[in-house]
Amino acid sequence: MSGHTRYMQSTSPKHIRLSASVILVLTLAAVVADRTGTLTTLRMTLHNLLSPGRLMVLAVSPADRGSSESGRGGRTPDGAVDSDVTELQNALLENELHRRQLVIENARLHNELRKSRKQAVAGTLDMIPLVNFRVVKANILSYTGLSGNIRELIVDAGKTSNLKPSDLLVDGSGILLDQGQQQGIDAGQRVVSGMAVVGRITDTSQWVALVQPVSHGEFSAAIQLVKNSRQGAAFGAEGLLEGIGDGRCRVSGIPYTESVSVGDEVFSADINGINGPRLYYGKVVRAEFSAGGEWDVHVEPAAGHVKLDQVAVVQPSVNGSRSTISRGRTPSGAR
């Protein structure tokens, strides 16, 4: 009882007012700090000081965690990375070839649909084509023609086969292939990679052939544009593709009345004057009106800047199976 009395006596009104003032000041300070964001910062600081375990976790950097994971899982070998890149490049190439095939097929179907609306078909006959096209694979020996080392190797090998140098060698610059006259390779035949035209054969011997690239100043070929729109792909204007010697090509002979746009795709109109498979040349990168009333069209070749190891030579051949139809035999479907 005496202790309680002493405590009540020591607690004077002055101390009570002082305590109330301190509480009021702290309350006002908290309100101001909360509005200015200071209170949040102070709260996080106190939280970090009171959470040493949390700070230790944050002290571990992402690099340390990455090295730890690398230590557990092992570092990926460079060979595996190169293999993944090669597989991705092959997949992209296959997708691009498939896209080009779809563009041509879409344009062909669109053209057939347009023709079918203009004429009625009374009946059909089974048809055996007179000309087929085949491809002969070839390896690229050189991009600079017949070098001295290759020349010596071919001549030495020819001596054992009793062949003269004139039967073995080719003259000129260009891409040298390891297939020649023995495989039916002849001047003018188109050389392709996938569907993309690399060039044409200009000279052959028994074992090798020389290719003129599409961008060469003397290269030319009949082409047709394929235009892509919301309605699908459709064949456009025809012209003459010519190399201009700087890795690009131009198209001449398209009048200003035709529609030409940047991004149009360029396909072959024929192969050595024969209607055949549509080969791909590239895309239109510039299209402007010229003073002569024609389009000035520049094309980026699809295979112009690609270093290749293997190509294929497109060869037309007469279908000998037509001779097996006996005289007087009526084709299937005819009356």
Secondary structure, DSSP 8 states (H G I E B T S, - for coil): -HHHHHHHHHS-HHHHHHHHHHHHHHHHHHHHHHHHTHHHHHHHHHHHHT-HHHHHHHTS-HHHHHHHHHHHH----HHHHHHHHHHHHHHHHHHHHHHHHHHHHHHHHHHHHHHHTT-----------SEEEEEEEEEEEESSSS-HHHHHHHHHHHHHTT--GGGT---SSSEEES--GGGT--TT-EEEETTEEEEEEEEE-SS-EEEEETTSTT-EEEEEEEEEETTEEEEEEEEEEEE-SSS-EEEE--BTTS---TT-EEEES-BTTB-----EEEEEEEEEE-TTSBEEEEEEETTSS---SEEEEEEEEE-GGGGGS-TT---TT--
